[in-house]
Amino acid sequence: MILTDLFTDIADFRRFAPYVESNVTFEELNSSALSAKKQITIILSRAVYEDILNTEGDDMKNALKSAMANLTLAKQMVFDIIKRRKDDIDIYKHEQESMRRAYQDNYFNAMDTLIQLLTEGNSESWKKTRYYISLEKLKIRSADEFDALYPIDLSYLFFFRTVPLQQEALDDGIRGYFDRADGKEDAAGMLLRCLAKQTVAIALRRFDIIEFPPTIRSLFDDSTVSRSGKDEQQRMLDLASQLSNEVQTALADIDLILNAASGGSVDTETSFNRPDDKIYLMA
C-alpha cells in the first residue's frame, strides 16, 4: 500500500486530511494514492520523495504527508460520490465542488511549504531535479522575484510549475530583448515584468483555474462556488489575451528606449510623410 509508507494508520492519515470517514481503509484509497504519488513525484522527483520519506519527525515529511493525504482525497471524491448515490444519499454539486477545492487548496499549501523548505534548506537531491537545474537558464529565478513582478501569493508550487512556461516565453522572443538591454537597468526591469506577465498568460491557456494562486483565482467569480466550464475557460482566455497585449505594448515602448539609448533612429508617425507633403525650411 502506497499510504503505509507515509502513515502509520488511518488515524495518522486523518490528522492531515479533515473529514475522513472512520470506516475508510488504505486499501480503498490505494488507487487514488497511486495517482497522487505520481503527480507529486513529477514535481519533486522520485529521489527527493524517497529522501523525505526516510526522515523522521521532519517538517518536510509533515508537509509531504499533508500534500499526499489531501490530494488522495481530492482524487477519491468522484468514487465516494458514486458510492453514496448507490446508497441513495443525496449529494449537492456545490457541496462536492467546495469539498474538492478545499482538498486541492490544502494540497497546494502543503506543496508550497514543502518546496520552500527544500529550496531554503539547500537540499542536494532537490538541486539535481530538472526544475531546479532549469532555473540557471531563466531570468526570474525564485518565487520571491516572480511575486514582486506579478502577484502569485508567493506560491513556490506555482512558480516551479511555470518554469518550462517561462522558458517558452523567453524562447518566443523576449530573450532577444534581454540581450539588447544588457546593462540598461530601466529596460531590464520592464522586461522582467513582461516576462512574468507572459508566463502567466501561457499558464492561463494550459492550467486549470484551481491550479492558480488565490489572487489569480479570485478574478473568476465561479471559482469559489460552482463552475461553468465554458464561461470560465473563455474568461481565462480573455485574461491571457489581455496580458499578452500588455506585454506587446510594453515591448514596443522598450524598443523605443533601446533604440534611443543606442543612438539609432526612432520611427515615429512623422517618419512616414506622403510624397505630396510640403516641407518648408525657414532660414
DRENPA-3360 file (N, C-alpha, C; in nm, 2 decimals, always signed):
BEGIN
1 = MILTDLFT = +0.08/-0.12/+0.00/+0.00/+0.00/+0.00/+0.09/+0.13/+0.00 ~ +0.06/+0.22/-0.09/+0.13/+0.34/-0.10/+0.13/+0.42/+0.03 ~ +0.01/+0.43/+0.09/-0.01/+0.52/+0.20/+0.06/+0.47/+0.33 ~ +0.09/+0.34/+0.34/+0.15/+0.29/+0.46/+0.30/+0.33/+0.46 ~ +0.36/+0.37/+0.35/+0.49/+0.42/+0.35/+0.50/+0.55/+0.43 ~ +0.39/+0.63/+0.43/+0.39/+0.76/+0.49/+0.32/+0.77/+0.63 ~ +0.21/+0.69/+0.63/+0.12/+0.70/+0.75/+0.12/+0.57/+0.83 ~ +0.12/+0.58/+0.96/+0.12/+0.46/+1.04/-0.01/+0.39/+1.04;
9 = DIADFRRF = -0.12/+0.47/+1.04/-0.26/+0.41/+1.04/-0.35/+0.52/+0.99 ~ -0.48/+0.48/+0.98/-0.58/+0.58/+0.93/-0.60/+0.70/+1.02 ~ -0.57/+0.68/+1.15/-0.58/+0.79/+1.25/-0.47/+0.89/+1.21 ~ -0.35/+0.85/+1.18/-0.24/+0.93/+1.14/-0.28/+1.01/+1.01 ~ -0.34/+0.93/+0.92/-0.38/+0.99/+0.79/-0.48/+1.11/+0.82 ~ -0.58/+1.08/+0.91/-0.68/+1.17/+0.94/-0.63/+1.31/+1.00 ~ -0.51/+1.30/+1.06/-0.45/+1.43/+1.12/-0.42/+1.53/+1.01 ~ -0.40/+1.48/+0.89/-0.35/+1.57/+0.78/-0.46/+1.60/+0.68;
17 = APYVESNV = -0.57/+1.53/+0.69/-0.68/+1.55/+0.59/-0.82/+1.55/+0.67 ~ -0.89/+1.66/+0.67/-1.01/+1.66/+0.75/-1.13/+1.58/+0.69 ~ -1.22/+1.54/+0.78/-1.35/+1.48/+0.74/-1.33/+1.34/+0.67 ~ -1.22/+1.27/+0.71/-1.21/+1.13/+0.65/-1.30/+1.04/+0.73 ~ -1.38/+0.96/+0.66/-1.47/+0.87/+0.72/-1.40/+0.77/+0.81 ~ -1.45/+0.73/+0.92/-1.39/+0.64/+1.01/-1.37/+0.50/+0.96 ~ -1.46/+0.46/+0.87/-1.46/+0.32/+0.82/-1.38/+0.31/+0.69 ~ -1.31/+0.42/+0.64/-1.23/+0.41/+0.52/-1.10/+0.33/+0.55;
25 = TFEELNSS = -1.05/+0.26/+0.45/-0.93/+0.19/+0.47/-0.82/+0.23/+0.36 ~ -0.70/+0.20/+0.39/-0.59/+0.23/+0.29/-0.61/+0.16/+0.16 ~ -0.67/+0.04/+0.17/-0.69/-0.04/+0.05/-0.79/+0.03/-0.04 ~ -0.89/+0.09/+0.01/-0.99/+0.17/-0.07/-0.93/+0.29/-0.13 ~ -0.83/+0.35/-0.06/-0.77/+0.47/-0.11/-0.65/+0.45/-0.20 ~ -0.61/+0.32/-0.22/-0.48/+0.30/-0.28/-0.47/+0.34/-0.42 ~ -0.58/+0.32/-0.50/-0.57/+0.36/-0.64/-0.56/+0.52/-0.66 ~ -0.63/+0.59/-0.57/-0.62/+0.74/-0.57/-0.48/+0.78/-0.52;
33 = ALSAKKQI = -0.43/+0.71/-0.42/-0.30/+0.74/-0.37/-0.19/+0.72/-0.47 ~ -0.20/+0.62/-0.56/-0.10/+0.59/-0.66/-0.10/+0.71/-0.76 ~ -0.22/+0.76/-0.80/-0.22/+0.88/-0.89/-0.17/+1.00/-0.82 ~ -0.20/+1.02/-0.69/-0.14/+1.13/-0.62/+0.01/+1.13/-0.61 ~ +0.06/+1.01/-0.58/+0.21/+1.00/-0.57/+0.28/+1.03/-0.70 ~ +0.22/+0.98/-0.81/+0.28/+1.01/-0.94/+0.28/+1.16/-0.97 ~ +0.17/+1.23/-0.94/+0.16/+1.38/-0.96/+0.27/+1.45/-0.87 ~ +0.29/+1.41/-0.75/+0.38/+1.47/-0.66/+0.52/+1.44/-0.70;
41 = TIILSRAV = +0.55/+1.32/-0.74/+0.69/+1.29/-0.78/+0.73/+1.35/-0.91 ~ +0.64/+1.38/-1.00/+0.67/+1.45/-1.12/+0.73/+1.59/-1.09 ~ +0.68/+1.65/-0.98/+0.73/+1.78/-0.94/+0.86/+1.77/-0.86 ~ +0.85/+1.68/-0.76/+0.97/+1.67/-0.66/+1.08/+1.58/-0.72 ~ +1.05/+1.48/-0.80/+1.14/+1.37/-0.84/+1.13/+1.26/-0.74 ~ +1.16/+1.14/-0.79/+1.15/+1.02/-0.70/+1.26/+1.03/-0.59 ~ +1.38/+1.08/-0.63/+1.49/+1.08/-0.53/+1.45/+1.17/-0.41 ~ +1.39/+1.29/-0.44/+1.35/+1.38/-0.33/+1.24/+1.32/-0.25;
49 = YEDILNTE = +1.15/+1.26/-0.31/+1.04/+1.19/-0.24/+1.09/+1.08/-0.15 ~ +1.18/+1.00/-0.19/+1.24/+0.90/-0.11/+1.32/+0.95/+0.00 ~ +1.40/+1.06/-0.02/+1.47/+1.13/+0.08/+1.38/+1.17/+0.20 ~ +1.27/+1.24/+0.16/+1.18/+1.29/+0.26/+1.11/+1.17/+0.34 ~ +1.08/+1.07/+0.26/+1.02/+0.95/+0.32/+1.10/+0.89/+0.43 ~ +1.23/+0.90/+0.42/+1.32/+0.83/+0.51/+1.36/+0.92/+0.63 ~ +1.31/+1.04/+0.64/+1.34/+1.13/+0.75/+1.24/+1.10/+0.86 ~ +1.27/+1.14/+0.98/+1.18/+1.11/+1.10/+1.15/+1.25/+1.17;
57 = GDDMKNAL = +1.03/+1.27/+1.19/+0.99/+1.39/+1.27/+1.03/+1.52/+1.20 ~ +1.03/+1.53/+1.07/+1.08/+1.64/+1.00/+0.96/+1.72/+0.94 ~ +0.98/+1.86/+0.94/+0.88/+1.95/+0.88/+0.85/+1.91/+0.74 ~ +0.95/+1.87/+0.66/+0.93/+1.83/+0.52/+0.84/+1.71/+0.51 ~ +0.86/+1.62/+0.60/+0.78/+1.49/+0.60/+0.63/+1.53/+0.63 ~ +0.61/+1.61/+0.73/+0.47/+1.65/+0.76/+0.41/+1.72/+0.64 ~ +0.48/+1.81/+0.57/+0.43/+1.88/+0.45/+0.39/+1.78/+0.34 ~ +0.48/+1.68/+0.33/+0.46/+1.57/+0.23/+0.33/+1.49/+0.26;
65 = KSAMANLT = +0.32/+1.46/+0.39/+0.20/+1.39/+0.44/+0.07/+1.46/+0.41 ~ +0.08/+1.59/+0.44/-0.04/+1.67/+0.41/-0.07/+1.68/+0.26 ~ +0.03/+1.70/+0.18/+0.01/+1.70/+0.04/-0.05/+1.57/-0.01 ~ +0.01/+1.46/+0.03/-0.04/+1.33/-0.02/-0.18/+1.30/+0.03 ~ -0.21/+1.33/+0.16/-0.34/+1.30/+0.21/-0.45/+1.38/+0.14 ~ -0.43/+1.50/+0.12/-0.53/+1.59/+0.06/-0.55/+1.57/-0.09 ~ -0.44/+1.54/-0.16/-0.45/+1.51/-0.30/-0.52/+1.38/-0.32 ~ -0.49/+1.28/-0.24/-0.55/+1.15/-0.25/-0.71/+1.16/-0.23;
73 = LAKQMVFD = -0.75/+1.24/-0.13/-0.89/+1.25/-0.11/-0.96/+1.33/-0.22 ~ -0.89/+1.43/-0.28/-0.94/+1.51/-0.39/-0.97/+1.42/-0.51 ~ -0.88/+1.32/-0.53/-0.90/+1.23/-0.64/-1.00/+1.12/-0.61 ~ -1.01/+1.09/-0.48/-1.11/+0.98/-0.44/-1.25/+1.03/-0.44 ~ -1.27/+1.16/-0.44/-1.41/+1.21/-0.42/-1.51/+1.16/-0.53 ~ -1.47/+1.15/-0.65/-1.56/+1.10/-0.75/-1.61/+0.96/-0.72 ~ -1.52/+0.87/-0.67/-1.56/+0.74/-0.63/-1.66/+0.74/-0.51 ~ -1.63/+0.83/-0.42/-1.71/+0.84/-0.30/-1.85/+0.89/-0.34;
81 = IIKRRKDD = -1.86/+0.98/-0.43/-1.99/+1.03/-0.47/-2.07/+0.92/-0.54 ~ -2.01/+0.84/-0.62/-2.08/+0.73/-0.69/-2.13/+0.63/-0.58 ~ -2.05/+0.60/-0.49/-2.08/+0.51/-0.38/-2.20/+0.56/-0.30 ~ -2.20/+0.69/-0.27/-2.31/+0.75/-0.19/-2.44/+0.75/-0.27 ~ -2.43/+0.78/-0.40/-2.55/+0.78/-0.48/-2.62/+0.64/-0.49 ~ -2.53/+0.54/-0.49/-2.58/+0.40/-0.49/-2.65/+0.37/-0.36 ~ -2.61/+0.43/-0.26/-2.67/+0.41/-0.12/-2.78/+0.51/-0.10 ~ -2.83/+0.58/-0.21/-2.94/+0.67/-0.20/-2.91/+0.79/-0.11;
89 = IDIYKHEQ = -2.79/+0.83/-0.11/-2.76/+0.95/-0.03/-2.74/+1.07/-0.12 ~ -2.82/+1.18/-0.10/-2.81/+1.29/-0.19/-2.68/+1.37/-0.17 ~ -2.62/+1.41/-0.28/-2.50/+1.49/-0.28/-2.53/+1.61/-0.37 ~ -2.51/+1.73/-0.31/-2.53/+1.86/-0.38/-2.40/+1.89/-0.46 ~ -2.42/+1.94/-0.58/-2.30/+1.97/-0.66/-2.21/+2.07/-0.60 ~ -2.27/+2.18/-0.54/-2.19/+2.29/-0.49/-2.11/+2.24/-0.36 ~ -2.17/+2.14/-0.29/-2.10/+2.09/-0.17/-1.98/+2.00/-0.21 ~ -2.00/+1.92/-0.31/-1.89/+1.83/-0.36/-1.78/+1.91/-0.42;
97 = ESMRRAYQ = -1.82/+2.02/-0.49/-1.72/+2.11/-0.56/-1.64/+2.18/-0.45 ~ -1.71/+2.23/-0.35/-1.64/+2.30/-0.24/-1.55/+2.21/-0.16 ~ -1.59/+2.09/-0.14/-1.50/+1.99/-0.07/-1.38/+1.96/-0.15 ~ -1.40/+1.94/-0.28/-1.28/+1.90/-0.37/-1.18/+2.02/-0.37 ~ -1.24/+2.14/-0.38/-1.15/+2.26/-0.39/-1.08/+2.28/-0.26 ~ -1.14/+2.25/-0.15/-1.08/+2.26/-0.02/-0.96/+2.16/+0.00 ~ -0.98/+2.04/-0.05/-0.87/+1.94/-0.05/-0.76/+1.99/-0.15 ~ -0.79/+2.05/-0.26/-0.69/+2.10/-0.35/-0.62/+2.21/-0.29;
105 = DNYFNAMD = -0.69/+2.30/-0.23/-0.62/+2.41/-0.16/-0.52/+2.36/-0.05 ~ -0.56/+2.27/+0.03/-0.47/+2.21/+0.13/-0.35/+2.15/+0.06 ~ -0.37/+2.08/-0.05/-0.26/+2.02/-0.12/-0.16/+2.12/-0.17 ~ -0.21/+2.23/-0.23/-0.13/+2.34/-0.29/-0.05/+2.40/-0.17 ~ -0.12/+2.43/-0.06/-0.05/+2.50/+0.05/+0.06/+2.41/+0.11 ~ +0.03/+2.28/+0.12/+0.14/+2.18/+0.17/+0.26/+2.18/+0.07 ~ +0.23/+2.17/-0.06/+0.34/+2.17/-0.16/+0.42/+2.30/-0.16 ~ +0.35/+2.41/-0.14/+0.42/+2.54/-0.13/+0.52/+2.54/-0.01;
113 = TLIQLLTE = +0.47/+2.49/+0.10/+0.56/+2.48/+0.22/+0.67/+2.38/+0.19 ~ +0.64/+2.27/+0.13/+0.75/+2.17/+0.11/+0.85/+2.22/+0.02 ~ +0.82/+2.28/-0.09/+0.91/+2.33/-0.19/+0.99/+2.45/-0.13 ~ +0.93/+2.53/-0.05/+1.00/+2.64/+0.02/+1.11/+2.58/+0.11 ~ +1.07/+2.48/+0.19/+1.17/+2.41/+0.28/+1.28/+2.35/+0.20 ~ +1.25/+2.28/+0.09/+1.36/+2.22/+0.01/+1.45/+2.33/-0.05 ~ +1.39/+2.44/-0.09/+1.48/+2.55/-0.15/+1.56/+2.61/-0.05 ~ +1.50/+2.65/+0.07/+1.58/+2.72/+0.17/+1.67/+2.63/+0.24;
121 = GNSESWKK = +1.64/+2.50/+0.24/+1.73/+2.40/+0.31/+1.84/+2.35/+0.23 ~ +1.85/+2.40/+0.11/+1.96/+2.36/+0.02/+1.97/+2.21/+0.00 ~ +1.86/+2.15/-0.01/+1.86/+2.00/-0.03/+1.94/+1.96/-0.16 ~ +2.03/+1.87/-0.14/+2.12/+1.83/-0.26/+2.04/+1.76/-0.36 ~ +1.94/+1.67/-0.32/+1.86/+1.60/-0.42/+1.77/+1.69/-0.49 ~ +1.72/+1.80/-0.42/+1.63/+1.89/-0.49/+1.71/+1.97/-0.59 ~ +1.83/+2.00/-0.56/+1.92/+2.08/-0.66/+1.94/+2.00/-0.79 ~ +1.92/+1.87/-0.78/+1.95/+1.79/-0.90/+1.83/+1.77/-0.99;
129 = TRYYISLE = +1.71/+1.82/-0.94/+1.59/+1.80/-1.02/+1.59/+1.89/-1.14 ~ +1.51/+1.85/-1.24/+1.51/+1.92/-1.37/+1.45/+2.06/-1.35 ~ +1.36/+2.08/-1.26/+1.30/+2.21/-1.24/+1.41/+2.31/-1.19 ~ +1.48/+2.26/-1.09/+1.58/+2.34/-1.02/+1.70/+2.37/-1.12 ~ +1.74/+2.27/-1.19/+1.85/+2.29/-1.29/+1.81/+2.39/-1.40 ~ +1.69/+2.39/-1.44/+1.64/+2.48/-1.54/+1.64/+2.63/-1.50 ~ +1.65/+2.65/-1.37/+1.65/+2.79/-1.32/+1.77/+2.87/-1.37 ~ +1.88/+2.80/-1.40/+2.00/+2.87/-1.44/+1.98/+2.93/-1.58;
137 = KLKIRSAD = +1.89/+2.88/-1.66/+1.86/+2.94/-1.79/+1.76/+3.05/-1.79 ~ +1.70/+3.07/-1.68/+1.59/+3.17/-1.67/+1.63/+3.31/-1.62 ~ +1.54/+3.40/-1.63/+1.57/+3.54/-1.59/+1.51/+3.56/-1.45 ~ +1.40/+3.50/-1.42/+1.33/+3.51/-1.29/+1.35/+3.37/-1.22 ~ +1.44/+3.38/-1.12/+1.49/+3.25/-1.06/+1.44/+3.21/-0.93 ~ +1.34/+3.29/-0.88/+1.28/+3.25/-0.75/+1.14/+3.30/-0.74 ~ +1.06/+3.23/-0.65/+0.92/+3.27/-0.63/+0.91/+3.41/-0.58 ~ +1.01/+3.45/-0.49/+1.01/+3.59/-0.44/+1.02/+3.69/-0.55;
145 = EFDALYPI = +1.11/+3.67/-0.65/+1.13/+3.76/-0.76/+1.00/+3.77/-0.84 ~ +0.94/+3.65/-0.87/+0.82/+3.65/-0.95/+0.71/+3.72/-0.89 ~ +0.69/+3.70/-0.75/+0.58/+3.76/-0.68/+0.60/+3.91/-0.68 ~ +0.72/+3.96/-0.68/+0.74/+4.11/-0.68/+0.70/+4.17/-0.82 ~ +0.71/+4.09/-0.92/+0.68/+4.13/-1.06/+0.53/+4.12/-1.09 ~ +0.47/+4.00/-1.05/+0.33/+3.97/-1.07/+0.28/+3.89/-0.95 ~ +0.18/+3.94/-0.88/+0.14/+3.87/-0.75/+0.10/+3.72/-0.78 ~ +0.17/+3.63/-0.71/+0.13/+3.49/-0.71/+0.12/+3.43/-0.57;
153 = DLSYLFFF = +0.10/+3.52/-0.47/+0.08/+3.48/-0.33/+0.20/+3.40/-0.28 ~ +0.32/+3.44/-0.34/+0.45/+3.37/-0.30/+0.43/+3.22/-0.31 ~ +0.36/+3.17/-0.41/+0.34/+3.03/-0.43/+0.46/+2.96/-0.49 ~ +0.54/+2.88/-0.42/+0.65/+2.81/-0.47/+0.61/+2.71/-0.57 ~ +0.50/+2.64/-0.54/+0.45/+2.54/-0.63/+0.42/+2.60/-0.77 ~ +0.34/+2.71/-0.77/+0.30/+2.77/-0.90/+0.43/+2.82/-0.97 ~ +0.52/+2.87/-0.90/+0.65/+2.92/-0.96/+0.72/+2.81/-1.03 ~ +0.74/+2.69/-0.96/+0.81/+2.58/-1.02/+0.73/+2.51/-1.13;
161 = RTVPLQQE = +0.60/+2.52/-1.12/+0.52/+2.46/-1.23/+0.53/+2.54/-1.35 ~ +0.56/+2.67/-1.34/+0.57/+2.76/-1.46/+0.71/+2.77/-1.51 ~ +0.81/+2.70/-1.46/+0.95/+2.71/-1.50/+0.96/+2.68/-1.65 ~ +0.90/+2.57/-1.71/+0.90/+2.55/-1.85/+0.83/+2.65/-1.93 ~ +0.72/+2.71/-1.87/+0.65/+2.82/-1.94/+0.73/+2.94/-1.95 ~ +0.81/+2.98/-1.85/+0.89/+3.09/-1.86/+1.00/+3.07/-1.96 ~ +1.05/+2.95/-1.97/+1.15/+2.91/-2.08/+1.08/+2.93/-2.21 ~ +0.96/+2.89/-2.23/+0.89/+2.91/-2.36/+0.87/+3.06/-2.39;
169 = ALDDGIRG = +0.84/+3.14/-2.29/+0.82/+3.28/-2.32/+0.95/+3.35/-2.36 ~ +1.06/+3.30/-2.30/+1.19/+3.36/-2.34/+1.23/+3.32/-2.48 ~ +1.20/+3.19/-2.51/+1.24/+3.14/-2.65/+1.15/+3.20/-2.76 ~ +1.03/+3.25/-2.72/+0.94/+3.30/-2.82/+0.97/+3.45/-2.85 ~ +1.08/+3.50/-2.81/+1.12/+3.63/-2.85/+1.17/+3.73/-2.74 ~ +1.13/+3.71/-2.62/+1.17/+3.80/-2.51/+1.32/+3.79/-2.48 ~ +1.38/+3.68/-2.50/+1.52/+3.66/-2.46/+1.61/+3.76/-2.55 ~ +1.57/+3.79/-2.67/+1.64/+3.88/-2.75/+1.64/+4.02/-2.70;
177 = YFDRADGK = +1.53/+4.06/-2.64/+1.52/+4.19/-2.58/+1.62/+4.20/-2.46 ~ +1.63/+4.09/-2.38/+1.72/+4.09/-2.27/+1.87/+4.11/-2.31 ~ +1.90/+4.05/-2.43/+2.04/+4.06/-2.48/+2.06/+4.21/-2.52 ~ +1.96/+4.27/-2.58/+1.98/+4.41/-2.62/+1.98/+4.50/-2.50 ~ +1.91/+4.47/-2.39/+1.90/+4.55/-2.28/+2.02/+4.53/-2.18 ~ +2.12/+4.46/-2.21/+2.23/+4.43/-2.12/+2.29/+4.56/-2.07 ~ +2.29/+4.58/-1.94/+2.35/+4.70/-1.88/+2.25/+4.82/-1.87 ~ +2.13/+4.80/-1.92/+2.03/+4.91/-1.91/+1.92/+4.87/-1.81;
185 = EDAAGMLL = +1.94/+4.92/-1.69/+1.85/+4.87/-1.58/+1.71/+4.91/-1.60 ~ +1.68/+5.02/-1.65/+1.54/+5.06/-1.67/+1.46/+4.97/-1.76 ~ +1.53/+4.94/-1.88/+1.47/+4.85/-1.97/+1.46/+4.70/-1.92 ~ +1.57/+4.66/-1.85/+1.57/+4.53/-1.79/+1.46/+4.50/-1.69 ~ +1.43/+4.60/-1.61/+1.32/+4.59/-1.51/+1.19/+4.58/-1.58 ~ +1.16/+4.66/-1.69/+1.04/+4.64/-1.76/+1.03/+4.51/-1.83 ~ +1.14/+4.45/-1.88/+1.14/+4.32/-1.94/+1.11/+4.21/-1.85 ~ +1.15/+4.22/-1.72/+1.12/+4.12/-1.62/+0.97/+4.11/-1.60;
193 = RCLAKQTV = +0.91/+4.23/-1.59/+0.76/+4.24/-1.57/+0.69/+4.18/-1.69 ~ +0.74/+4.21/-1.81/+0.68/+4.15/-1.93/+0.69/+4.00/-1.93 ~ +0.81/+3.95/-1.89/+0.83/+3.80/-1.88/+0.73/+3.74/-1.78 ~ +0.72/+3.80/-1.67/+0.62/+3.74/-1.57/+0.48/+3.74/-1.62 ~ +0.44/+3.85/-1.68/+0.30/+3.85/-1.74/+0.28/+3.75/-1.85 ~ +0.38/+3.74/-1.94/+0.37/+3.64/-2.05/+0.37/+3.50/-2.00 ~ +0.44/+3.47/-1.89/+0.44/+3.34/-1.83/+0.30/+3.31/-1.78 ~ +0.24/+3.40/-1.71/+0.11/+3.38/-1.65/+0.01/+3.36/-1.77;
201 = AIALRRFD = +0.02/+3.44/-1.87/-0.07/+3.43/-1.99/-0.06/+3.29/-2.05 ~ +0.06/+3.23/-2.06/+0.07/+3.10/-2.11/+0.01/+3.00/-2.02 ~ +0.03/+3.02/-1.89/-0.03/+2.93/-1.78/-0.18/+2.93/-1.79 ~ -0.24/+3.05/-1.82/-0.39/+3.06/-1.83/-0.44/+2.97/-1.94 ~ -0.36/+2.95/-2.04/-0.41/+2.87/-2.16/-0.38/+2.72/-2.13 ~ -0.30/+2.69/-2.03/-0.26/+2.55/-2.01/-0.31/+2.48/-1.89 ~ -0.32/+2.56/-1.78/-0.36/+2.51/-1.65/-0.51/+2.52/-1.62 ~ -0.56/+2.44/-1.53/-0.69/+2.45/-1.48/-0.69/+2.57/-1.38;
209 = IIEFPPTI = -0.80/+2.64/-1.36/-0.80/+2.76/-1.28/-0.77/+2.72/-1.13 ~ -0.81/+2.60/-1.09/-0.78/+2.56/-0.95/-0.63/+2.55/-0.92 ~ -0.55/+2.54/-1.02/-0.40/+2.53/-1.00/-0.34/+2.67/-0.98 ~ -0.41/+2.78/-0.99/-0.36/+2.91/-0.97/-0.36/+2.95/-0.83 ~ -0.27/+3.05/-0.79/-0.28/+3.10/-0.65/-0.41/+3.18/-0.63 ~ -0.45/+3.20/-0.50/-0.58/+3.26/-0.47/-0.60/+3.40/-0.54 ~ -0.49/+3.48/-0.54/-0.51/+3.61/-0.60/-0.56/+3.61/-0.75 ~ -0.51/+3.51/-0.82/-0.55/+3.50/-0.96/-0.68/+3.43/-0.97;
217 = RSLFDDST = -0.70/+3.33/-0.89/-0.83/+3.26/-0.89/-0.95/+3.35/-0.85 ~ -0.92/+3.45/-0.77/-1.03/+3.54/-0.72/-1.08/+3.63/-0.84 ~ -1.01/+3.63/-0.95/-1.06/+3.71/-1.07/-1.18/+3.64/-1.13 ~ -1.20/+3.51/-1.10/-1.31/+3.43/-1.16/-1.42/+3.40/-1.06 ~ -1.53/+3.47/-1.07/-1.64/+3.46/-0.97/-1.68/+3.32/-0.94 ~ -1.69/+3.23/-1.04/-1.74/+3.10/-1.01/-1.63/+3.00/-0.96 ~ -1.51/+3.05/-0.94/-1.40/+2.96/-0.90/-1.42/+2.92/-0.75 ~ -1.50/+2.99/-0.68/-1.51/+2.95/-0.53/-1.65/+2.89/-0.50;
225 = VSRSGKDE = -1.74/+2.89/-0.59/-1.87/+2.84/-0.56/-1.91/+2.72/-0.65 ~ -1.94/+2.75/-0.77/-1.97/+2.65/-0.87/-1.89/+2.68/-1.00 ~ -1.89/+2.59/-1.09/-1.81/+2.61/-1.21/-1.90/+2.60/-1.34 ~ -1.88/+2.70/-1.43/-1.94/+2.69/-1.56/-1.82/+2.68/-1.66 ~ -1.79/+2.56/-1.70/-1.67/+2.53/-1.77/-1.65/+2.62/-1.89 ~ -1.75/+2.64/-1.97/-1.73/+2.71/-2.10/-1.70/+2.86/-2.07 ~ -1.78/+2.92/-1.98/-1.76/+3.06/-1.94/-1.63/+3.08/-1.87 ~ -1.59/+2.99/-1.78/-1.47/+3.01/-1.71/-1.35/+3.00/-1.80;
233 = QQRMLDLA = -1.35/+2.91/-1.90/-1.24/+2.89/-1.99/-1.23/+3.02/-2.08 ~ -1.34/+3.07/-2.12/-1.34/+3.19/-2.21/-1.28/+3.31/-2.13 ~ -1.32/+3.32/-2.00/-1.26/+3.43/-1.93/-1.11/+3.42/-1.90 ~ -1.07/+3.29/-1.89/-0.92/+3.27/-1.87/-0.85/+3.30/-2.00 ~ -0.91/+3.27/-2.12/-0.85/+3.31/-2.24/-0.85/+3.46/-2.26 ~ -0.96/+3.52/-2.22/-0.96/+3.67/-2.23/-0.85/+3.74/-2.15 ~ -0.83/+3.69/-2.02/-0.73/+3.74/-1.94/-0.59/+3.72/-2.00 ~ -0.57/+3.60/-2.05/-0.45/+3.56/-2.12/-0.42/+3.66/-2.23;
241 = SQLSNEVQ = -0.52/+3.69/-2.32/-0.50/+3.78/-2.43/-0.47/+3.92/-2.38 ~ -0.54/+3.96/-2.27/-0.52/+4.09/-2.21/-0.37/+4.11/-2.17 ~ -0.32/+4.01/-2.10/-0.18/+4.01/-2.05/-0.09/+4.01/-2.17 ~ -0.11/+3.93/-2.27/-0.03/+3.93/-2.39/-0.02/+4.06/-2.46 ~ -0.14/+4.13/-2.47/-0.15/+4.26/-2.53/-0.07/+4.36/-2.45 ~ -0.08/+4.35/-2.32/+0.00/+4.44/-2.23/+0.15/+4.42/-2.26 ~ +0.19/+4.30/-2.27/+0.33/+4.27/-2.30/+0.38/+4.33/-2.43 ~ +0.30/+4.31/-2.53/+0.34/+4.36/-2.66/+0.35/+4.51/-2.66;
249 = TALADIDL = +0.25/+4.58/-2.59/+0.26/+4.73/-2.58/+0.39/+4.77/-2.51 ~ +0.42/+4.70/-2.40/+0.54/+4.73/-2.32/+0.67/+4.71/-2.40 ~ +0.67/+4.60/-2.48/+0.78/+4.57/-2.56/+0.81/+4.68/-2.67 ~ +0.70/+4.73/-2.72/+0.71/+4.84/-2.82/+0.78/+4.97/-2.75 ~ +0.74/+5.00/-2.63/+0.80/+5.10/-2.55/+0.95/+5.08/-2.52 ~ +0.98/+4.95/-2.49/+1.11/+4.91/-2.46/+1.20/+4.93/-2.59 ~ +1.14/+4.89/-2.70/+1.21/+4.91/-2.83/+1.26/+5.06/-2.85 ~ +1.17/+5.15/-2.82/+1.20/+5.29/-2.83/+1.31/+5.33/-2.73;
257 = ILNAASGG = +1.31/+5.28/-2.61/+1.41/+5.31/-2.51/+1.55/+5.25/-2.56 ~ +1.55/+5.13/-2.61/+1.67/+5.07/-2.65/+1.73/+5.14/-2.77 ~ +1.64/+5.18/-2.87/+1.69/+5.24/-2.99/+1.75/+5.38/-2.95 ~ +1.68/+5.45/-2.86/+1.73/+5.58/-2.82/+1.86/+5.57/-2.75 ~ +1.87/+5.47/-2.67/+2.00/+5.45/-2.59/+2.11/+5.41/-2.68 ~ +2.08/+5.35/-2.79/+2.19/+5.31/-2.88/+2.22/+5.41/-2.99 ~ +2.15/+5.52/-2.99/+2.17/+5.63/-3.08/+2.11/+5.60/-3.22 ~ +2.03/+5.49/-3.23/+1.97/+5.46/-3.36/+1.85/+5.55/-3.39;
265 = SVDTETSF = +1.80/+5.54/-3.51/+1.68/+5.62/-3.54/+1.56/+5.56/-3.49 ~ +1.47/+5.65/-3.44/+1.34/+5.60/-3.39/+1.23/+5.64/-3.48 ~ +1.15/+5.54/-3.52/+1.04/+5.56/-3.61/+0.92/+5.62/-3.53 ~ +0.87/+5.73/-3.58/+0.75/+5.79/-3.52/+0.65/+5.81/-3.64 ~ +0.53/+5.86/-3.60/+0.43/+5.88/-3.70/+0.48/+5.98/-3.81 ~ +0.57/+6.08/-3.77/+0.61/+6.18/-3.87/+0.72/+6.12/-3.96 ~ +0.76/+6.00/-3.94/+0.86/+5.94/-4.02/+0.81/+5.89/-4.16 ~ +0.68/+5.89/-4.17/+0.61/+5.83/-4.29/+0.54/+5.94/-4.36;
273 = NRPDDKIY = +0.61/+6.04/-4.41/+0.54/+6.15/-4.48/+0.50/+6.11/-4.62 ~ +0.39/+6.16/-4.67/+0.35/+6.13/-4.80/+0.43/+6.21/-4.90 ~ +0.44/+6.17/-5.03/+0.51/+6.24/-5.13/+0.46/+6.38/-5.15 ~ +0.33/+6.40/-5.13/+0.27/+6.53/-5.16/+0.28/+6.63/-5.04 ~ +0.33/+6.58/-4.93/+0.35/+6.67/-4.81/+0.45/+6.78/-4.85 ~ +0.42/+6.90/-4.81/+0.52/+7.01/-4.84/+0.60/+7.04/-4.71 ~ +0.72/+7.04/-4.72/+0.81/+7.07/-4.61/+0.89/+7.20/-4.64 ~ +0.87/+7.29/-4.55/+0.93/+7.42/-4.57/+1.04/+7.44/-4.47;
281 = LMA = +1.16/+7.48/-4.51/+1.27/+7.51/-4.42/+1.28/+7.66/-4.41 ~ +1.28/+7.72/-4.30/+1.29/+7.86/-4.28/+1.44/+7.89/-4.24 ~ +1.49/+7.99/-4.31/+1.63/+8.03/-4.28/+1.63/+8.12/-4.16;
% end
